Amino acid sequence: MARKHEIFRSKYLKAADLDGRPRTVTIEAARTETLKNDRGEETKTVLYFKGVRQALPLNLTNWDSVADVTSQDDSDGWPGHKVELYPTTTEMRGKTVDCIRIRAPAQRELPAKKPAAQKQPQVADPNDEIPY
């Protein structure tokens, strides 16, 4: 069976497109675009990702997250940086709704190498007898 979001693909990413899992992506472009919504038109920064057909318009929370992850307060410096998109929920107009948030990509920790065992220097015991 197919899901609604699989059949009716939007130009923009939605939380359902992440299938409940985080996804690491590389920013290809960050463009300023005028988008229409139920309140009229808004100018937003829209992220485009390498190998991803859908784009992500940024709200203030996600804009700040990308700036933090990239250490760039100018969106012109964002292309080439990796970010992790993850599904979660937020409150909007008194309702809990699904949303996408952005964070630094998860770092998989490699197991720490065990330090080589150091041999303790042998100290001669002054009470030891010397074998002849």
TIMI-2910 file (N, C-alpha, C, CB; in pm, 1 decimal, decimal comma, always signed):
<rs>
+----------+----------+----------+----------+----------+----------+----------+----------+----------+----------+----------+----------+------+
!      n_x !      n_y !      n_z !     ca_x !     ca_y !     ca_z !      c_x !      c_y !      c_z !     cb_x !     cb_y !     cb_z ! resn !
+----------+----------+----------+----------+----------+----------+----------+----------+----------+----------+----------+----------+------+
!    +82,1 !   -118,9 !     +0,0 !     +0,0 !     +0,0 !     +0,0 !    +86,3 !   +124,9 !     +0,0 !    -93,3 !     +0,0 !   +119,6 !  Met !
!    +30,9 !   +229,1 !    -45,9 !   +101,3 !   +357,3 !    -49,5 !    +43,8 !   +450,6 !    +55,8 !    +91,9 !   +421,6 !   -189,9 !  Ala !
!   +127,7 !   +542,4 !    +99,2 !    +83,1 !   +645,2 !   +193,2 !    +53,6 !   +772,3 !   +115,7 !   +189,6 !   +671,2 !   +303,8 !  Arg !
!    -30,2 !   +855,8 !   +174,4 !    -71,6 !   +979,7 !   +110,0 !    +48,6 !  +1063,6 !    +67,7 !   -161,0 !  +1060,1 !   +203,4 !  Lys !
!   +148,6 !  +1079,7 !   +159,2 !   +263,3 !  +1164,8 !   +125,7 !   +351,3 !  +1104,0 !    +16,7 !   +346,8 !  +1190,4 !   +249,9 !  His !
!   +337,8 !   +971,8 !     -6,6 !   +414,3 !   +906,8 !   -113,7 !   +348,8 !   +928,6 !   -250,4 !   +427,9 !   +756,3 !    -85,6 !  Glu !
!   +217,7 !   +936,7 !   -251,0 !   +143,8 !   +954,4 !   -376,0 !   +138,4 !  +1102,2 !   -416,4 !     +1,3 !   +898,0 !   -362,0 !  Ile !
!   +109,5 !  +1188,2 !   -318,4 !    +96,0 !  +1330,9 !   -345,5 !   +220,6 !  +1402,7 !   -295,5 !    -32,1 !  +1389,0 !   -278,7 !  Phe !
!   +328,8 !  +1387,8 !   -368,8 !   +456,9 !  +1447,6 !   -331,1 !   +450,0 !  +1599,6 !   -339,6 !   +569,7 !  +1394,6 !   -420,9 !  Arg !
!   +497,3 !  +1662,0 !   -235,1 !   +504,3 !  +1806,7 !   -230,8 !   +640,4 !  +1852,5 !   -281,9 !   +478,9 !  +1858,8 !    -87,9 !  Ser !
!   +648,4 !  +1976,3 !   -323,2 !   +776,2 !  +2035,2 !   -362,1 !   +866,9 !  +2050,3 !   -239,0 !   +753,9 !  +2172,6 !   -430,8 !  Lys !
!   +802,1 !  +2055,4 !   -121,6 !   +875,0 !  +2079,2 !     +2,3 !   +870,0 !  +1958,0 !    +95,0 !   +818,8 !  +2201,2 !    +73,3 !  Tyr !
!   +978,5 !  +1937,8 !   +168,6 !   +986,2 !  +1828,9 !   +264,8 !   +886,2 !  +1848,6 !   +377,5 !  +1127,3 !  +1817,4 !   +321,0 !  Leu !
!   +829,1 !  +1737,7 !   +421,1 !   +740,9 !  +1735,7 !   +537,1 !   +794,2 !  +1628,3 !   +632,6 !   +590,4 !  +1707,6 !   +495,6 !  Lys !
!   +754,1 !  +1635,8 !   +757,9 !   +802,2 !  +1540,0 !   +857,9 !   +775,7 !  +1395,9 !   +813,2 !   +734,9 !  +1566,3 !   +994,0 !  Ala !
!   +661,7 !  +1370,7 !   +751,1 !   +627,0 !  +1235,2 !   +707,1 !   +726,3 !  +1181,0 !   +604,4 !   +486,5 !  +1233,8 !   +648,3 !  Ala !
!   +790,5 !  +1269,6 !   +528,6 !   +887,7 !  +1226,3 !   +427,6 !  +1011,6 !  +1163,1 !   +490,5 !   +928,9 !  +1344,4 !   +340,7 !  Asp !
!  +1035,3 !  +1189,3 !   +618,2 !  +1152,6 !  +1133,2 !   +686,6 !  +1126,9 !   +993,4 !   +742,2 !  +1195,6 !  +1225,1 !   +799,4 !  Leu !
!  +1003,6 !   +945,4 !   +730,7 !   +966,8 !   +810,9 !   +776,9 !  +1010,5 !   +783,1 !   +920,9 !  +1027,5 !   +707,0 !   +684,9 !  Asp !
!  +1001,3 !   +885,1 !  +1006,1 !  +1030,2 !   +865,9 !  +1147,5 !  +1177,1 !   +856,1 !  +1183,0 !   +963,0 !   +745,0 !  +1193,9 !  Gly !
!  +1265,9 !   +878,6 !  +1086,6 !  +1410,5 !   +865,3 !  +1111,1 !  +1485,3 !   +991,9 !  +1073,4 !  +1467,3 !   +746,8 !  +1033,0 !  Arg !
!  +1594,3 !  +1019,9 !  +1144,8 !  +1678,8 !  +1133,9 !  +1105,3 !  +1745,1 !  +1105,2 !   +971,1 !  +1786,7 !  +1163,3 !  +1213,6 !  Pro !
!  +1780,1 !  +1211,8 !   +902,0 !  +1844,9 !  +1197,5 !   +770,6 !  +1952,3 !  +1304,9 !   +757,8 !  +1740,3 !  +1208,7 !   +653,3 !  Arg !
!  +2075,2 !  +1261,4 !   +731,3 !  +2184,9 !  +1356,0 !   +711,4 !  +2190,0 !  +1395,4 !   +564,5 !  +2320,9 !  +1295,0 !   +757,2 !  Thr !
!  +2194,2 !  +1525,5 !   +539,8 !  +2194,6 !  +1579,1 !   +403,3 !  +2302,1 !  +1686,0 !   +391,8 !  +2055,2 !  +1637,4 !   +365,4 !  Val !
!  +2342,5 !  +1713,0 !   +269,2 !  +2439,7 !  +1818,7 !   +241,6 !  +2366,7 !  +1934,2 !   +173,8 !  +2557,6 !  +1766,1 !   +152,2 !  Thr !
!  +2384,3 !  +2053,4 !   +227,5 !  +2318,6 !  +2171,0 !   +170,4 !  +2382,9 !  +2204,5 !    +36,2 !  +2327,3 !  +2292,5 !   +267,4 !  Ile !
!  +2299,1 !  +2212,4 !    -66,5 !  +2346,3 !  +2247,5 !   -200,2 !  +2329,1 !  +2397,4 !   -224,8 !  +2270,8 !  +2166,1 !   -307,7 !  Glu !
!  +2216,3 !  +2452,4 !   -176,8 !  +2188,2 !  +2595,0 !   -196,9 !  +2093,4 !  +2643,3 !    -88,0 !  +2127,4 !  +2620,9 !   -337,9 !  Ala !
!  +2102,8 !  +2771,8 !    -57,6 !  +2011,1 !  +2838,2 !    +35,2 !  +1961,5 !  +2963,3 !    -36,6 !  +2081,3 !  +2873,5 !   +174,3 !  Ala !
!  +1839,6 !  +2956,4 !    -86,4 !  +1785,8 !  +3065,8 !   -167,5 !  +1674,9 !  +3139,6 !    -92,9 !  +1732,7 !  +3012,2 !   -301,5 !  Arg !
!  +1664,8 !  +3268,4 !   -117,5 !  +1555,6 !  +3348,3 !    -63,4 !  +1441,9 !  +3344,9 !   -165,2 !  +1601,3 !  +3496,1 !    -32,8 !  Thr !
!  +1324,6 !  +3299,2 !   -120,0 !  +1210,4 !  +3285,5 !   -208,9 !  +1084,8 !  +3340,8 !   -142,6 !  +1190,0 !  +3138,7 !   -248,5 !  Glu !
!   +991,1 !  +3384,4 !   -224,4 !   +861,2 !  +3428,8 !   -175,0 !   +764,8 !  +3312,1 !   -187,7 !   +809,2 !  +3554,5 !   -253,3 !  Thr !
!   +708,0 !  +3271,7 !    -74,7 !   +617,0 !  +3157,1 !    -70,4 !   +477,3 !  +3204,7 !    -34,7 !   +665,9 !  +3050,8 !    +31,3 !  Leu !
!   +377,5 !  +3139,0 !    -91,2 !   +238,2 !  +3170,3 !    -60,1 !   +189,4 !  +3074,2 !    +47,8 !   +148,4 !  +3161,2 !   -187,6 !  Lys !
!   +110,8 !  +3127,4 !   +140,9 !    +47,6 !  +3042,9 !   +242,1 !    -91,5 !  +3098,5 !   +270,8 !   +133,9 !  +3036,2 !   +372,9 !  Asn !
!   -159,6 !  +3043,2 !   +370,1 !   -296,8 !  +3085,2 !   +398,2 !   -307,0 !  +3228,0 !   +451,3 !   -358,8 !  +2991,1 !   +497,0 !  Asp !
!   -194,0 !  +3287,0 !   +488,0 !   -193,0 !  +3425,7 !   +537,5 !   -139,6 !  +3523,8 !   +433,0 !   -108,5 !  +3435,4 !   +664,7 !  Arg !
!   -114,3 !  +3476,1 !   +313,5 !    -62,9 !  +3563,9 !   +207,6 !    +71,7 !  +3515,0 !   +157,9 !    -50,8 !  +3708,3 !   +257,8 !  Gly !
!   +166,9 !  +3606,1 !   +145,6 !   +300,3 !  +3571,0 !    +98,6 !   +403,4 !  +3599,2 !   +206,2 !   +334,7 !  +3647,9 !    -29,4 !  Glu !
!   +507,9 !  +3515,2 !   +209,4 !   +618,0 !  +3533,5 !   +303,8 !   +748,8 !  +3510,0 !   +231,3 !   +604,7 !  +3438,3 !   +425,6 !  Glu !
!   +849,9 !  +3586,4 !   +268,0 !   +983,5 !  +3564,1 !   +214,7 !  +1057,2 !  +3474,8 !   +313,2 !  +1060,0 !  +3699,2 !   +191,1 !  Thr !
!  +1110,9 !  +3364,1 !   +261,7 !  +1180,7 !  +3267,5 !   +346,1 !  +1309,2 !  +3221,3 !   +277,7 !  +1089,6 !  +3146,6 !   +377,5 !  Lys !
!  +1400,5 !  +3172,2 !   +359,0 !  +1517,0 !  +3102,7 !   +304,9 !  +1474,3 !  +2958,4 !   +282,3 !  +1642,6 !  +3112,5 !   +401,8 !  Thr !
!  +1501,7 !  +2905,9 !   +163,2 !  +1465,1 !  +2769,0 !   +128,4 !  +1594,3 !  +2691,5 !   +103,1 !  +1370,1 !  +2764,8 !     +2,7 !  Val !
!  +1610,9 !  +2579,8 !   +174,7 !  +1729,4 !  +2495,7 !   +156,7 !  +1705,1 !  +2390,0 !    +50,7 !  +1769,0 !  +2429,3 !   +288,7 !  Leu !
!  +1804,7 !  +2370,4 !    -33,7 !  +1806,0 !  +2263,4 !   -132,7 !  +1922,9 !  +2173,2 !    -96,8 !  +1817,9 !  +2319,0 !   -280,4 !  Tyr !
!  +1902,6 !  +2040,7 !   -110,6 !  +2002,4 !  +1944,1 !    -67,1 !  +2048,8 !  +1858,3 !   -183,8 !  +1946,7 !  +1856,0 !    +44,6 !  Phe !
!  +2174,6 !  +1817,2 !   -179,4 !  +2230,4 !  +1730,0 !   -283,2 !  +2157,0 !  +1596,4 !   -282,2 !  +2383,1 !  +1708,6 !   -262,0 !  Lys !
!  +2109,3 !  +1555,1 !   -399,4 !  +2044,4 !  +1425,2 !   -413,8 !  +1904,9 !  +1416,0 !   -355,3 !  +2128,0 !  +1322,6 !   -351,5 !  Gly !
!  +1845,6 !  +1528,9 !   -316,0 !  +1710,6 !  +1529,3 !   -258,9 !  +1622,4 !  +1616,0 !   -348,5 !  +1710,6 !  +1582,6 !   -110,0 !  Val !
!  +1511,0 !  +1560,9 !   -391,2 !  +1421,8 !  +1630,6 !   -483,6 !  +1344,7 !  +1743,9 !   -416,4 !  +1324,4 !  +1532,4 !   -544,7 !  Arg !
!  +1314,0 !  +1726,7 !   -287,5 !  +1233,1 !  +1826,1 !   -217,7 !  +1320,1 !  +1924,9 !   -140,6 !  +1135,5 !  +1757,2 !   -122,8 !  Gln !
!  +1270,6 !  +2047,2 !   -129,4 !  +1341,6 !  +2153,7 !    -58,5 !  +1278,4 !  +2172,9 !    +79,5 !  +1338,5 !  +2287,1 !   -140,0 !  Ala !
!  +1343,8 !  +2254,2 !   +163,2 !  +1292,2 !  +2280,4 !   +297,5 !  +1291,0 !  +2430,6 !   +325,3 !  +1376,8 !  +2206,7 !   +403,8 !  Leu !
!  +1171,5 !  +2492,2 !   +327,9 !  +1163,5 !  +2632,7 !   +368,9 !  +1194,8 !  +2641,1 !   +518,4 !  +1021,6 !  +2693,6 !   +337,5 !  Pro !
!  +1269,9 !  +2742,3 !   +557,7 !  +1310,5 !  +2753,3 !   +697,1 !  +1222,1 !  +2849,4 !   +775,6 !  +1454,4 !  +2797,9 !   +705,5 !  Leu !
!  +1183,2 !  +2806,2 !   +894,2 !  +1123,1 !  +2898,1 !   +989,6 !  +1237,8 !  +2954,3 !  +1073,8 !  +1013,2 !  +2826,7 !  +1079,3 !  Asn !
!  +1208,2 !  +3042,1 !  +1166,1 !  +1313,0 !  +3105,4 !  +1246,2 !  +1393,2 !  +3003,3 !  +1327,5 !  +1251,5 !  +3208,8 !  +1339,8 !  Leu !
!  +1324,8 !  +2906,5 !  +1386,0 !  +1393,2 !  +2804,2 !  +1467,1 !  +1494,4 !  +2726,8 !  +1383,6 !  +1291,1 !  +2706,9 !  +1528,7 !  Thr !
!  +1453,1 !  +2681,5 !  +1264,8 !  +1543,7 !  +2604,3 !  +1179,6 !  +1653,1 !  +2691,0 !  +1119,0 !  +1465,7 !  +2535,8 !  +1068,9 !  Asn !
!  +1623,6 !  +2817,6 !  +1091,0 !  +1726,9 !  +2908,4 !  +1039,4 !  +1838,3 !  +2921,4 !  +1143,4 !  +1666,3 !  +3049,2 !  +1005,1 !  Trp !
!  +1799,0 !  +2943,3 !  +1269,0 !  +1898,1 !  +2954,2 !  +1376,8 !  +1976,7 !  +2824,3 !  +1393,7 !  +1829,2 !  +2990,9 !  +1508,9 !  Asp !
!  +1910,7 !  +2711,3 !  +1379,0 !  +1979,5 !  +2582,0 !  +1392,2 !  +2086,0 !  +2564,0 !  +1283,9 !  +1877,9 !  +2466,7 !  +1385,2 !  Ser !
!  +2052,9 !  +2599,1 !  +1159,5 !  +2150,7 !  +2587,0 !  +1050,4 !  +2267,5 !  +2682,0 !  +1076,0 !  +2084,6 !  +2617,6 !   +912,1 !  Val !
!  +2238,2 !  +2803,8 !  +1119,6 !  +2345,4 !  +2899,0 !  +1149,7 !  +2436,8 !  +2844,7 !  +1259,2 !  +2286,5 !  +3034,8 !  +1192,3 !  Ala !
!  +2379,9 !  +2780,2 !  +1360,9 !  +2460,3 !  +2721,6 !  +1468,8 !  +2544,9 !  +2604,9 !  +1418,3 !  +2369,6 !  +2674,6 !  +1583,1 !  Asp !
!  +2484,0 !  +2514,8 !  +1342,3 !  +2555,6 !  +2395,7 !  +1293,5 !  +2670,1 !  +2434,6 !  +1201,5 !  +2459,4 !  +2301,2 !  +1219,9 !  Val !
!  +2646,6 !  +2533,4 !  +1114,8 !  +2748,1 !  +2572,3 !  +1016,3 !  +2845,5 !  +2677,1 !  +1068,8 !  +2681,1 !  +2624,6 !   +892,1 !  Thr !
!  +2812,7 !  +2737,0 !  +1182,1 !  +2890,3 !  +2849,6 !  +1237,6 !  +2894,8 !  +2966,3 !  +1138,9 !  +3034,4 !  +2804,4 !  +1272,7 !  Ser !
!  +2788,9 !  +2979,3 !  +1059,7 !  +2778,3 !  +3085,3 !   +958,9 !  +2646,9 !  +3160,6 !   +980,9 !  +2785,5 !  +3026,3 !   +813,1 !  Gln !
!  +2652,5 !  +3289,7 !  +1008,6 !  +2528,9 !  +3365,2 !  +1025,6 !  +2478,5 !  +3422,7 !   +893,7 !  +2549,8 !  +3477,1 !  +1125,8 !  Asp !
!  +2549,1 !  +3394,2 !   +785,2 !  +2507,7 !  +3435,5 !   +651,2 !  +2478,3 !  +3309,2 !   +570,9 !  +2618,0 !  +3523,8 !   +580,9 !  Asp !
!  +2358,1 !  +3298,2 !   +517,7 !  +2319,1 !  +3176,6 !   +445,7 !  +2403,8 !  +3151,0 !   +321,2 !  +2173,7 !  +3185,1 !   +406,3 !  Ser !
!  +2476,3 !  +3250,9 !   +273,2 !  +2566,6 !  +3229,3 !   +159,2 !  +2678,2 !  +3130,9 !   +194,4 !  +2627,5 !  +3362,9 !   +113,2 !  Asp !
!  +2709,0 !  +3114,9 !   +321,0 !  +2814,7 !  +3023,6 !   +364,1 !  +2766,8 !  +2883,3 !   +397,3 !  +2883,2 !  +3080,1 !   +482,6 !  Gly !
!  +2638,6 !  +2854,8 !   +379,6 !  +2583,5 !  +2724,7 !   +417,3 !  +2607,3 !  +2612,2 !   +316,7 !  +2438,2 !  +2738,6 !   +438,9 !  Trp !
!  +2607,9 !  +2637,4 !   +184,4 !  +2627,4 !  +2527,0 !    +90,4 !  +2756,3 !  +2448,5 !   +120,6 !  +2631,3 !  +2580,9 !    -53,5 !  Pro !
!  +2743,3 !  +2316,5 !   +108,5 !  +2855,3 !  +2227,2 !   +135,7 !  +2854,7 !  +2171,7 !   +276,9 !  +2983,9 !  +2298,8 !   +111,2 !  Gly !
!  +2779,8 !  +2231,7 !   +367,0 !  +2772,3 !  +2183,8 !   +504,8 !  +2669,3 !  +2071,7 !   +516,6 !  +2736,9 !  +2299,3 !   +600,6 !  His !
!  +2698,7 !  +1975,9 !   +604,4 !  +2605,4 !  +1867,1 !   +633,4 !  +2523,2 !  +1904,6 !   +755,7 !  +2680,8 !  +1732,4 !   +656,3 !  Lys !
!  +2394,6 !  +1870,7 !   +750,1 !  +2304,3 !  +1888,2 !   +863,0 !  +2220,4 !  +1761,8 !   +875,3 !  +2213,9 !  +2015,3 !   +845,5 !  Val !
!  +2162,5 !  +1742,4 !   +991,3 !  +2073,1 !  +1628,6 !  +1010,8 !  +1931,5 !  +1681,4 !  +1028,6 !  +2116,6 !  +1542,1 !  +1133,7 !  Glu !
!  +1840,6 !  +1631,4 !   +945,2 !  +1699,4 !  +1664,0 !   +955,8 !  +1635,2 !  +1553,8 !  +1038,4 !  +1631,4 !  +1678,1 !   +814,5 !  Leu !
!  +1549,7 !  +1590,9 !  +1133,2 !  +1482,5 !  +1487,4 !  +1211,3 !  +1337,4 !  +1526,9 !  +1237,5 !  +1556,4 !  +1463,1 !  +1344,4 !  Tyr !
!  +1249,0 !  +1425,1 !  +1239,3 !  +1107,8 !  +1453,6 !  +1263,3 !  +1080,1 !  +1466,4 !  +1412,4 !  +1019,6 !  +1344,1 !  +1202,3 !  Pro !
!   +991,8 !  +1559,3 !  +1446,3 !   +949,2 !  +1577,5 !  +1584,8 !   +813,4 !  +1646,6 !  +1581,2 !  +1054,5 !  +1661,0 !  +1668,0 !  Thr !
!   +770,0 !  +1700,4 !  +1692,4 !   +644,2 !  +1774,5 !  +1697,2 !   +666,4 !  +1909,4 !  +1762,4 !   +536,2 !  +1695,1 !  +1773,0 !  Thr !
!   +572,2 !  +1999,8 !  +1737,9 !   +576,5 !  +2132,6 !  +1798,6 !   +433,3 !  +2181,1 !  +1818,3 !   +658,2 !  +2232,8 !  +1710,3 !  Thr !
!   +418,3 !  +2283,5 !  +1897,5 !   +287,2 !  +2346,9 !  +1917,7 !   +269,6 !  +2458,0 !  +1814,4 !   +273,3 !  +2403,7 !  +2063,4 !  Glu !
!   +154,7 !  +2456,0 !  +1744,9 !   +124,6 !  +2563,6 !  +1650,9 !    -24,9 !  +2592,7 !  +1659,2 !   +167,2 !  +2525,6 !  +1504,5 !  Met !
!    -54,6 !  +2716,3 !  +1692,7 !   -194,0 !  +2760,7 !  +1703,5 !   -275,2 !  +2669,2 !  +1796,4 !   -259,1 !  +2765,0 !  +1563,9 !  Arg !
!   -211,8 !  +2630,8 !  +1908,2 !   -280,3 !  +2550,1 !  +2008,6 !   -290,0 !  +2401,8 !  +1978,8 !   -414,7 !  +2602,0 !  +2027,0 !  Gly !
!   -226,4 !  +2356,1 !  +1871,5 !   -230,2 !  +2214,1 !  +1835,6 !    -88,7 !  +2160,0 !  +1826,7 !   -304,9 !  +2192,5 !  +1701,7 !  Lys !
!    -72,3 !  +2032,4 !  +1856,6 !    +55,2 !  +1965,2 !  +1837,3 !    +59,5 !  +1916,3 !  +1693,7 !    +74,6 !  +1847,2 !  +1938,7 !  Thr !
!   +163,8 !  +1958,1 !  +1621,6 !   +177,1 !  +1920,8 !  +1480,4 !   +315,6 !  +1861,6 !  +1454,7 !   +152,9 !  +2043,6 !  +1388,5 !  Val !
!   +323,8 !  +1778,9 !  +1350,5 !   +452,4 !  +1722,7 !  +1309,4 !   +536,7 !  +1831,9 !  +1245,6 !   +432,8 !  +1604,1 !  +1211,0 !  Asp !
!   +667,9 !  +1821,5 !  +1262,8 !   +757,2 !  +1918,9 !  +1201,5 !   +894,4 !  +1856,2 !  +1179,0 !   +768,9 !  +2045,5 !  +1289,4 !  Cys !
!   +977,5 !  +1928,0 !  +1106,7 !  +1117,2 !  +1889,7 !  +1085,2 !  +1203,0 !  +1988,4 !  +1160,8 !  +1154,8 !  +1886,8 !   +932,6 !  Ile !
!  +1302,6 !  +1938,3 !  +1230,7 !  +1400,7 !  +2022,6 !  +1298,0 !  +1538,6 !  +1986,6 !  +1243,8 !  +1394,3 !  +2005,1 !  +1453,8 !  Arg !
!  +1635,5 !  +2072,4 !  +1273,0 !  +1771,0 !  +2057,8 !  +1218,6 !  +1871,3 !  +2059,4 !  +1332,4 !  +1802,9 !  +2170,3 !  +1116,3 !  Ile !
!  +1971,8 !  +1970,4 !  +1321,9 !  +2080,0 !  +1964,9 !  +1419,8 !  +2207,6 !  +1921,2 !  +1348,3 !  +2045,2 !  +1867,6 !  +1537,5 !  Arg !
!  +2317,6 !  +1923,0 !  +1423,3 !  +2444,1 !  +1873,8 !  +1368,5 !  +2429,6 !  +1723,9 !  +1344,2 !  +2564,7 !  +1904,2 !  +1465,1 !  Ala !
!  +2493,8 !  +1672,5 !  +1239,2 !  +2486,7 !  +1528,1 !  +1213,6 !  +2538,7 !  +1449,7 !  +1333,7 !  +2567,2 !  +1491,2 !  +1087,2 !  Pro !
!  +2474,1 !  +1336,4 !  +1359,2 !  +2515,5 !  +1251,2 !  +1470,6 !  +2655,3 !  +1197,8 !  +1444,1 !  +2415,7 !  +1134,6 !  +1491,7 !  Ala !
!  +2737,4 !  +1202,6 !  +1544,9 !  +2872,8 !  +1148,8 !  +1533,8 !  +2871,9 !  +1009,2 !  +1592,8 !  +2977,8 !  +1240,2 !  +1606,2 !  Gln !
!  +2901,4 !   +914,2 !  +1512,9 !  +2909,2 !   +777,3 !  +1563,9 !  +3043,4 !   +762,3 !  +1632,7 !  +2891,5 !   +671,0 !  +1449,4 !  Arg !
!  +3035,9 !   +730,7 !  +1760,4 !  +3159,8 !   +719,4 !  +1836,0 !  +3225,6 !   +585,5 !  +1807,2 !  +3133,7 !   +735,6 !  +1986,8 !  Glu !
!  +3351,5 !   +593,6 !  +1775,1 !  +3428,6 !   +471,8 !  +1754,6 !  +3474,9 !   +422,5 !  +1890,2 !  +3549,5 !   +495,7 !  +1659,0 !  Leu !
!  +3483,6 !   +291,6 !  +1906,4 !  +3531,2 !   +242,9 !  +2035,2 !  +3673,1 !   +293,2 !  +2059,9 !  +3526,2 !    +88,4 !  +2040,9 !  Pro !
!  +3696,8 !   +335,3 !  +2180,1 !  +3829,4 !   +387,1 !  +2214,8 !  +3930,6 !   +273,3 !  +2210,6 !  +3828,3 !   +454,4 !  +2355,3 !  Ala !
!  +4046,3 !   +305,7 !  +2154,7 !  +4152,5 !   +205,9 !  +2152,2 !  +4207,4 !   +191,4 !  +2292,4 !  +4264,8 !   +244,6 !  +2052,1 !  Lys !
!  +4230,9 !    +67,4 !  +2328,7 !  +4288,7 !    +43,3 !  +2460,2 !  +4436,9 !    +78,3 !  +2453,3 !  +4267,4 !   -105,3 !  +2506,0 !  Lys !
!  +4484,2 !   +154,8 !  +2550,4 !  +4626,6 !   +187,7 !  +2549,4 !  +4708,6 !    +61,0 !  +2571,2 !  +4659,7 !   +293,5 !  +2658,0 !  Pro !
!  +4822,2 !    +58,1 !  +2505,0 !  +4910,2 !    -57,3 !  +2521,4 !  +4953,3 !    -66,5 !  +2667,0 !  +5033,9 !    -47,2 !  +2427,8 !  Ala !
!  +4950,8 !   -187,9 !  +2717,0 !  +4989,6 !   -208,5 !  +2857,3 !  +5137,2 !   -173,0 !  +2873,1 !  +4962,8 !   -356,3 !  +2902,7 !  Ala !
!  +5163,8 !    -90,8 !  +2969,3 !  +5301,7 !    -52,7 !  +2994,7 !  +5360,5 !   -146,1 !  +3098,3 !  +5311,3 !    +93,9 !  +3041,2 !  Gln !
!  +5479,0 !   -194,3 !  +3069,4 !  +5545,9 !   -283,0 !  +3164,2 !  +5605,1 !   -199,0 !  +3275,2 !  +5655,6 !   -368,2 !  +3094,7 !  Lys !
!  +5581,5 !   -245,3 !  +3394,4 !  +5638,7 !   -177,2 !  +3510,1 !  +5786,0 !   -215,4 !  +3519,4 !  +5562,1 !   -214,1 !  +3641,8 !  Gln !
!  +5873,2 !   -117,3 !  +3537,9 !  +6014,3 !   -152,2 !  +3552,4 !  +6032,7 !   -235,1 !  +3679,5 !  +6103,3 !    -24,1 !  +3556,4 !  Pro !
!  +6115,2 !   -336,1 !  +3666,0 !  +6139,9 !   -420,9 !  +3782,5 !  +6249,3 !   -357,8 !  +3866,4 !  +6179,0 !   -565,4 !  +3740,2 !  Gln !
!  +6216,0 !   -341,2 !  +3991,0 !  +6311,2 !   -284,4 !  +4085,3 !  +6363,3 !   -398,6 !  +4170,6 !  +6246,0 !   -171,7 !  +4173,3 !  Val !
!  +6494,2 !   -405,7 !  +4180,4 !  +6553,9 !   -513,9 !  +4260,0 !  +6525,5 !   -489,0 !  +4407,5 !  +6707,6 !   -524,4 !  +4234,8 !  Ala !
!  +6485,1 !   -593,4 !  +4473,3 !  +6461,1 !   -586,7 !  +4616,9 !  +6596,0 !   -602,8 !  +4686,6 !  +6358,2 !   -696,8 !  +4663,8 !  Asp !
!  +6633,2 !   -503,8 !  +4769,9 !  +6765,7 !   -513,6 !  +4834,2 !  +6777,9 !   -634,0 !  +4925,9 !  +6794,4 !   -388,0 !  +4913,4 !  Pro !
!  +6668,6 !   -695,3 !  +4960,4 !  +6675,8 !   -812,3 !  +5048,1 !  +6684,9 !   -942,9 !  +4970,2 !  +6555,1 !   -816,0 !  +5139,2 !  Asn !
!  +6671,8 !   -933,4 !  +4837,5 !  +6683,6 !  -1053,7 !  +4757,0 !  +6826,8 !  -1104,0 !  +4759,2 !  +6637,9 !  -1027,4 !  +4613,1 !  Asp !
!  +6837,0 !  -1233,6 !  +4760,1 !  +6970,2 !  -1292,4 !  +4753,5 !  +7010,3 !  -1303,2 !  +4607,4 !  +6974,7 !  -1431,6 !  +4823,4 !  Glu !
!  +7137,8 !  -1286,1 !  +4583,2 !  +7190,0 !  -1297,2 !  +4448,3 !  +7224,1 !  -1443,0 !  +4426,8 !  +7314,6 !  -1204,5 !  +4425,4 !  Ile !
!  +7166,1 !  -1505,1 !  +4324,7 !  +7197,7 !  -1646,1 !  +4299,4 !  +7337,0 !  -1660,9 !  +4241,1 !  +7094,7 !  -1708,5 !  +4204,8 !  Pro !
!  +7411,8 !  -1761,4 !  +4290,8 !  +7548,5 !  -1788,4 !  +4240,8 !  +7547,7 !  -1908,4 !  +4155,1 !  +7648,1 !  -1807,4 !  +4354,5 !  Tyr !
+----------+----------+----------+----------+----------+----------+----------+----------+----------+----------+----------+----------+------+
</rs>
